Amino acid sequence: MRPTSHLRPTPILSLALALTLAGCGGYSMSPAPRGPAPLAPQPVAPVASQTLPPPGLPGSLPGAPTDVAIADPNAPAVPGAAAPVAAAPKEVRKGDLSGGWTLASSGESCQLFMSLTTWSGGFRANTRGCASDELKSVGAWDLAGNDVVLKDASGSPVARLSATAATRFSGQTEVSKRGVQFFR
């Protein structure tokens, strides 16, 4: 006698089995690579180095609030001292000055904001967090050649500064003759 219950593959079951086996043909047990291949090392140009000034001297830390000494060009030369090197004046453009700066004078540090909105014989400026009345009074700025002149709201000069680096200006206040600088 023949058994009546035996399994015969149906066309749908055969197709499903064939597709399953075909999909497994490309399966690999090794992990798939993740991301691009690593780059080969490249030669690097030599790194420039310089010695830093001792701590506590003006300019020893970028952005540190310090007094800035203004050299007197008429002062007598000190025997044995190296002659000061005159820096070439950097061309200052109005667009380079727009934005936020740190303003420092006599141990005080606050914020200076300069815009290109015209105002009182120059452009609008304001300070935030300044302790001295002199720096609080800044309300405008303008260029006089390559010098930046900070002004009060009526247009009177508060401080005159010259570029000492690409984003650093140093000078002195008009009334108290205190050293002042602003930088990014």
Contacts in CASP RR format, 6 or more apart in sequence:
PFRMAT RR
TARGET T0000
AUTHOR 0000-0000-0000
METHOD contacts of the structure
MODEL  1
MRPTSHLRPTPILSLALALTLAGCGGYSMSPAPRGPAPLAPQPVAPVASQ
TLPPPGLPGSLPGAPTDVAIADPNAPAVPGAAAPVAAAPKEVRKGDLSGG
WTLASSGESCQLFMSLTTWSGGFRANTRGCASDELKSVGAWDLAGNDVVL
KDASGSPVARLSATAATRFSGQTEVSKRGVQFFR
9 17 0 8 1.000
52 60 0 8 1.000
53 59 0 8 1.000
53 60 0 8 1.000
54 60 0 8 1.000
55 61 0 8 1.000
56 64 0 8 1.000
56 66 0 8 1.000
57 66 0 8 1.000
58 66 0 8 1.000
58 67 0 8 1.000
58 68 0 8 1.000
58 69 0 8 1.000
59 66 0 8 1.000
60 66 0 8 1.000
62 183 0 8 1.000
63 102 0 8 1.000
63 104 0 8 1.000
63 109 0 8 1.000
63 183 0 8 1.000
64 104 0 8 1.000
65 104 0 8 1.000
65 105 0 8 1.000
65 107 0 8 1.000
65 108 0 8 1.000
65 109 0 8 1.000
66 104 0 8 1.000
66 107 0 8 1.000
67 105 0 8 1.000
67 106 0 8 1.000
67 107 0 8 1.000
67 178 0 8 1.000
67 179 0 8 1.000
68 170 0 8 1.000
68 171 0 8 1.000
68 172 0 8 1.000
68 179 0 8 1.000
68 180 0 8 1.000
68 181 0 8 1.000
69 179 0 8 1.000
70 170 0 8 1.000
70 171 0 8 1.000
70 172 0 8 1.000
70 179 0 8 1.000
71 84 0 8 1.000
77 83 0 8 1.000
87 164 0 8 1.000
89 146 0 8 1.000
89 162 0 8 1.000
89 163 0 8 1.000
90 146 0 8 1.000
90 163 0 8 1.000
90 166 0 8 1.000
91 146 0 8 1.000
92 143 0 8 1.000
92 145 0 8 1.000
92 146 0 8 1.000
92 147 0 8 1.000
92 148 0 8 1.000
92 163 0 8 1.000
94 116 0 8 1.000
94 123 0 8 1.000
94 143 0 8 1.000
95 116 0 8 1.000
97 114 0 8 1.000
97 141 0 8 1.000
97 148 0 8 1.000
98 114 0 8 1.000
98 115 0 8 1.000
98 116 0 8 1.000
99 113 0 8 1.000
99 114 0 8 1.000
99 115 0 8 1.000
100 111 0 8 1.000
100 112 0 8 1.000
100 113 0 8 1.000
100 114 0 8 1.000
100 184 0 8 1.000
101 111 0 8 1.000
101 112 0 8 1.000
101 113 0 8 1.000
101 114 0 8 1.000
101 182 0 8 1.000
101 183 0 8 1.000
101 184 0 8 1.000
102 109 0 8 1.000
102 110 0 8 1.000
102 111 0 8 1.000
102 112 0 8 1.000
102 182 0 8 1.000
102 183 0 8 1.000
102 184 0 8 1.000
103 109 0 8 1.000
103 110 0 8 1.000
103 111 0 8 1.000
103 112 0 8 1.000
103 127 0 8 1.000
103 130 0 8 1.000
103 135 0 8 1.000
103 138 0 8 1.000
103 180 0 8 1.000
103 181 0 8 1.000
103 182 0 8 1.000
104 110 0 8 1.000
104 180 0 8 1.000
104 181 0 8 1.000
104 182 0 8 1.000
104 183 0 8 1.000
105 132 0 8 1.000
105 135 0 8 1.000
105 173 0 8 1.000
105 178 0 8 1.000
105 179 0 8 1.000
105 180 0 8 1.000
105 181 0 8 1.000
106 132 0 8 1.000
106 178 0 8 1.000
106 179 0 8 1.000
108 130 0 8 1.000
108 131 0 8 1.000
108 132 0 8 1.000
108 135 0 8 1.000
110 127 0 8 1.000
110 128 0 8 1.000
110 129 0 8 1.000
110 130 0 8 1.000
110 131 0 8 1.000
110 135 0 8 1.000
111 127 0 8 1.000
111 128 0 8 1.000
111 129 0 8 1.000
112 125 0 8 1.000
112 126 0 8 1.000
112 127 0 8 1.000
112 138 0 8 1.000
112 150 0 8 1.000
112 182 0 8 1.000
113 125 0 8 1.000
113 126 0 8 1.000
113 127 0 8 1.000
113 128 0 8 1.000
114 123 0 8 1.000
114 124 0 8 1.000
114 125 0 8 1.000
114 141 0 8 1.000
115 123 0 8 1.000
115 124 0 8 1.000
115 125 0 8 1.000
116 123 0 8 1.000
117 123 0 8 1.000
117 124 0 8 1.000
118 124 0 8 1.000
119 125 0 8 1.000
119 139 0 8 1.000
119 140 0 8 1.000
120 139 0 8 1.000
120 140 0 8 1.000
120 151 0 8 1.000
120 153 0 8 1.000
120 154 0 8 1.000
120 155 0 8 1.000
121 140 0 8 1.000
121 142 0 8 1.000
121 151 0 8 1.000
121 155 0 8 1.000
122 140 0 8 1.000
122 141 0 8 1.000
122 142 0 8 1.000
122 151 0 8 1.000
122 155 0 8 1.000
123 140 0 8 1.000
123 141 0 8 1.000
123 142 0 8 1.000
124 139 0 8 1.000
124 140 0 8 1.000
125 138 0 8 1.000
125 139 0 8 1.000
125 140 0 8 1.000
125 141 0 8 1.000
125 150 0 8 1.000
125 151 0 8 1.000
126 138 0 8 1.000
126 139 0 8 1.000
127 135 0 8 1.000
127 136 0 8 1.000
127 138 0 8 1.000
127 139 0 8 1.000
130 136 0 8 1.000
130 138 0 8 1.000
134 158 0 8 1.000
134 159 0 8 1.000
134 173 0 8 1.000
134 175 0 8 1.000
134 176 0 8 1.000
134 178 0 8 1.000
135 158 0 8 1.000
135 173 0 8 1.000
135 180 0 8 1.000
137 152 0 8 1.000
137 153 0 8 1.000
137 158 0 8 1.000
138 150 0 8 1.000
138 151 0 8 1.000
138 152 0 8 1.000
138 158 0 8 1.000
138 159 0 8 1.000
139 150 0 8 1.000
139 151 0 8 1.000
139 152 0 8 1.000
139 153 0 8 1.000
140 150 0 8 1.000
140 151 0 8 1.000
140 152 0 8 1.000
140 153 0 8 1.000
140 155 0 8 1.000
141 148 0 8 1.000
141 149 0 8 1.000
141 150 0 8 1.000
141 151 0 8 1.000
142 148 0 8 1.000
142 149 0 8 1.000
142 151 0 8 1.000
143 149 0 8 1.000
144 160 0 8 1.000
146 162 0 8 1.000
146 163 0 8 1.000
147 160 0 8 1.000
147 161 0 8 1.000
147 162 0 8 1.000
148 160 0 8 1.000
148 161 0 8 1.000
148 162 0 8 1.000
148 163 0 8 1.000
148 169 0 8 1.000
149 157 0 8 1.000
149 159 0 8 1.000
149 160 0 8 1.000
149 161 0 8 1.000
150 157 0 8 1.000
150 158 0 8 1.000
150 159 0 8 1.000
150 160 0 8 1.000
150 161 0 8 1.000
151 157 0 8 1.000
151 158 0 8 1.000
152 158 0 8 1.000
156 174 0 8 1.000
157 174 0 8 1.000
158 173 0 8 1.000
158 174 0 8 1.000
158 175 0 8 1.000
159 171 0 8 1.000
159 172 0 8 1.000
159 173 0 8 1.000
159 174 0 8 1.000
159 180 0 8 1.000
160 171 0 8 1.000
160 172 0 8 1.000
160 174 0 8 1.000
161 169 0 8 1.000
161 170 0 8 1.000
161 171 0 8 1.000
161 180 0 8 1.000
161 181 0 8 1.000
161 182 0 8 1.000
162 169 0 8 1.000
162 170 0 8 1.000
162 171 0 8 1.000
163 169 0 8 1.000
164 170 0 8 1.000
164 181 0 8 1.000
165 183 0 8 1.000
167 183 0 8 1.000
167 184 0 8 1.000
168 181 0 8 1.000
168 182 0 8 1.000
168 183 0 8 1.000
168 184 0 8 1.000
169 181 0 8 1.000
169 182 0 8 1.000
169 183 0 8 1.000
170 179 0 8 1.000
170 180 0 8 1.000
170 181 0 8 1.000
171 179 0 8 1.000
171 180 0 8 1.000
171 181 0 8 1.000
172 178 0 8 1.000
172 179 0 8 1.000
172 180 0 8 1.000
173 179 0 8 1.000
173 180 0 8 1.000
END
